[in-house]
Amino acid sequence: MDMQLPGPIAAYFEADGSRNAEAVAECFNEDAAVKDEQQVYAGREAIRRWKAAASSKFSYTVEPIAIGKEAGRTVVTGHVVGDFPGSPVDLRYFFVLREGRISELEIVP
């Protein structure tokens, strides 16, 4: 990654890239929520299960290609390539950080 991502966000992409659902979950506050594919995953354990399922269903890589701010959230555009329908695709990751961890993540096409 050439851009400077905030620590918790960099840790999220690193853990995701290594297919480590436990490490992904540790990037989040205990009461965090993830919105992905019209589903909401609330709490660290639900987030761990979400990431474990996604990582076992498809092989993919995410390369962050842009970062910005929008409505108080950090927005990272990631170029996602894998063996899923519609690959490759650029997704937008909307992060809210609190107390050194991710408190909210929304992933949208």
BALOBA-1460 file (C-alpha; in Angstrom, 3 decimals):
// residues 109
<rec num="1" residu="m" x="0.000" y="0.000" z="0.000"/>
<rec num="2" residu="d" x="1.497" y="3.293" z="-1.081"/>
<rec num="3" residu="m" x="-0.986" y="5.502" z="0.755"/>
<rec num="4" residu="q" x="-0.960" y="6.238" z="4.473"/>
<rec num="5" residu="l" x="-3.926" y="4.423" z="6.000"/>
<rec num="6" residu="p" x="-4.890" y="4.988" z="9.646"/>
<rec num="7" residu="g" x="-3.537" y="2.167" z="11.838"/>
<rec num="8" residu="p" x="-6.785" y="0.248" z="12.443"/>
<rec num="9" residu="i" x="-7.693" y="0.425" z="8.749"/>
<rec num="10" residu="a" x="-4.237" y="-0.735" z="7.644"/>
<rec num="11" residu="a" x="-4.494" y="-3.594" z="10.164"/>
<rec num="12" residu="y" x="-7.917" y="-4.553" z="8.756"/>
<rec num="13" residu="f" x="-6.624" y="-4.817" z="5.180"/>
<rec num="14" residu="e" x="-3.512" y="-6.695" z="6.324"/>
<rec num="15" residu="a" x="-5.557" y="-9.218" z="8.323"/>
<rec num="16" residu="d" x="-8.045" y="-9.611" z="5.468"/>
<rec num="17" residu="g" x="-5.197" y="-10.231" z="3.037"/>
<rec num="18" residu="s" x="-3.848" y="-13.022" z="5.241"/>
<rec num="19" residu="r" x="-7.329" y="-14.606" z="5.534"/>
<rec num="20" residu="n" x="-7.201" y="-14.289" z="9.320"/>
<rec num="21" residu="a" x="-10.793" y="-13.801" z="10.480"/>
<rec num="22" residu="e" x="-9.729" y="-13.575" z="14.125"/>
<rec num="23" residu="a" x="-7.240" y="-10.793" z="13.365"/>
<rec num="24" residu="v" x="-9.885" y="-8.987" z="11.290"/>
<rec num="25" residu="a" x="-12.332" y="-9.155" z="14.210"/>
<rec num="26" residu="e" x="-9.690" y="-7.764" z="16.583"/>
<rec num="27" residu="c" x="-9.536" y="-4.584" z="14.473"/>
<rec num="28" residu="f" x="-13.085" y="-3.774" z="15.645"/>
<rec num="29" residu="n" x="-14.599" y="-2.511" z="18.894"/>
<rec num="30" residu="e" x="-16.602" y="-5.157" z="20.770"/>
<rec num="31" residu="d" x="-19.882" y="-3.419" z="19.811"/>
<rec num="32" residu="a" x="-18.900" y="-2.632" z="16.206"/>
<rec num="33" residu="a" x="-21.067" y="-3.288" z="13.157"/>
<rec num="34" residu="v" x="-20.298" y="-4.221" z="9.569"/>
<rec num="35" residu="k" x="-22.728" y="-3.673" z="6.698"/>
<rec num="36" residu="d" x="-21.909" y="-5.788" z="3.638"/>
<rec num="37" residu="e" x="-24.109" y="-7.108" z="0.827"/>
<rec num="38" residu="q" x="-27.265" y="-5.762" z="2.520"/>
<rec num="39" residu="q" x="-26.506" y="-7.662" z="5.742"/>
<rec num="40" residu="v" x="-25.507" y="-6.249" z="9.131"/>
<rec num="41" residu="y" x="-23.055" y="-8.077" z="11.392"/>
<rec num="42" residu="a" x="-23.150" y="-6.655" z="14.922"/>
<rec num="43" residu="g" x="-20.466" y="-7.421" z="17.487"/>
<rec num="44" residu="r" x="-16.961" y="-8.759" z="17.185"/>
<rec num="45" residu="e" x="-18.004" y="-12.436" z="17.102"/>
<rec num="46" residu="a" x="-20.510" y="-11.842" z="14.277"/>
<rec num="47" residu="i" x="-17.818" y="-9.922" z="12.399"/>
<rec num="48" residu="r" x="-15.377" y="-12.823" z="12.844"/>
<rec num="49" residu="r" x="-17.960" y="-15.281" z="11.460"/>
<rec num="50" residu="w" x="-18.751" y="-12.938" z="8.533"/>
<rec num="51" residu="k" x="-15.094" y="-12.676" z="7.564"/>
<rec num="52" residu="a" x="-14.434" y="-16.408" z="8.007"/>
<rec num="53" residu="a" x="-17.386" y="-17.239" z="5.733"/>
<rec num="54" residu="a" x="-16.371" y="-14.681" z="3.086"/>
<rec num="55" residu="s" x="-12.762" y="-15.885" z="3.103"/>
<rec num="56" residu="s" x="-13.752" y="-19.532" z="2.717"/>
<rec num="57" residu="k" x="-16.318" y="-18.861" z="-0.020"/>
<rec num="58" residu="f" x="-14.051" y="-16.937" z="-2.413"/>
<rec num="59" residu="s" x="-10.381" y="-16.241" z="-2.989"/>
<rec num="60" residu="y" x="-9.698" y="-12.545" z="-3.479"/>
<rec num="61" residu="t" x="-7.210" y="-9.761" z="-2.985"/>
<rec num="62" residu="v" x="-7.943" y="-6.151" z="-2.103"/>
<rec num="63" residu="e" x="-5.616" y="-3.327" z="-3.081"/>
<rec num="64" residu="p" x="-6.498" y="0.026" z="-1.500"/>
<rec num="65" residu="i" x="-6.208" y="2.588" z="-4.304"/>
<rec num="66" residu="a" x="-7.682" y="5.780" z="-2.800"/>
<rec num="67" residu="i" x="-8.520" y="7.300" z="0.571"/>
<rec num="68" residu="g" x="-10.684" y="10.260" z="1.533"/>
<rec num="69" residu="k" x="-13.235" y="11.595" z="4.004"/>
<rec num="70" residu="e" x="-16.996" y="11.715" z="3.560"/>
<rec num="71" residu="a" x="-19.608" y="12.672" z="6.169"/>
<rec num="72" residu="g" x="-17.165" y="12.040" z="9.028"/>
<rec num="73" residu="r" x="-16.128" y="8.640" z="7.741"/>
<rec num="74" residu="t" x="-12.831" y="7.522" z="6.239"/>
<rec num="75" residu="v" x="-13.499" y="6.129" z="2.768"/>
<rec num="76" residu="v" x="-11.063" y="3.697" z="1.189"/>
<rec num="77" residu="t" x="-11.580" y="2.554" z="-2.374"/>
<rec num="78" residu="g" x="-10.277" y="-0.966" z="-2.846"/>
<rec num="79" residu="h" x="-9.656" y="-2.793" z="-6.116"/>
<rec num="80" residu="v" x="-10.905" y="-6.332" z="-5.463"/>
<rec num="81" residu="v" x="-9.886" y="-9.223" z="-7.699"/>
<rec num="82" residu="g" x="-10.919" y="-12.825" z="-7.114"/>
<rec num="83" residu="d" x="-12.949" y="-15.836" z="-8.140"/>
<rec num="84" residu="f" x="-16.337" y="-14.284" z="-7.313"/>
<rec num="85" residu="p" x="-19.005" y="-13.186" z="-9.823"/>
<rec num="86" residu="g" x="-18.320" y="-9.697" z="-11.168"/>
<rec num="87" residu="s" x="-14.581" y="-9.715" z="-10.492"/>
<rec num="88" residu="p" x="-12.731" y="-7.410" z="-10.651"/>
<rec num="89" residu="v" x="-14.629" y="-4.648" z="-8.875"/>
<rec num="90" residu="d" x="-13.809" y="-1.449" z="-7.046"/>
<rec num="91" residu="l" x="-15.527" y="-1.318" z="-3.646"/>
<rec num="92" residu="r" x="-15.806" y="1.591" z="-1.244"/>
<rec num="93" residu="y" x="-15.098" y="0.863" z="2.414"/>
<rec num="94" residu="f" x="-16.626" y="3.448" z="4.793"/>
<rec num="95" residu="f" x="-14.880" y="3.294" z="8.177"/>
<rec num="96" residu="v" x="-15.722" y="4.980" z="11.480"/>
<rec num="97" residu="l" x="-12.941" y="4.769" z="14.065"/>
<rec num="98" residu="r" x="-13.370" y="5.004" z="17.830"/>
<rec num="99" residu="e" x="-10.843" y="4.434" z="20.607"/>
<rec num="100" residu="g" x="-8.177" y="3.100" z="18.253"/>
<rec num="101" residu="r" x="-10.399" y="0.503" z="16.573"/>
<rec num="102" residu="i" x="-13.045" y="0.291" z="13.878"/>
<rec num="103" residu="s" x="-16.549" y="0.928" z="15.224"/>
<rec num="104" residu="e" x="-18.378" y="0.836" z="11.884"/>
<rec num="105" residu="l" x="-17.620" y="-0.488" z="8.415"/>
<rec num="106" residu="e" x="-19.910" y="-0.304" z="5.413"/>
<rec num="107" residu="i" x="-18.809" y="-1.889" z="2.117"/>
<rec num="108" residu="v" x="-20.549" y="-0.728" z="-1.056"/>
<rec num="109" residu="p" x="-19.963" y="-1.172" z="-4.785"/>
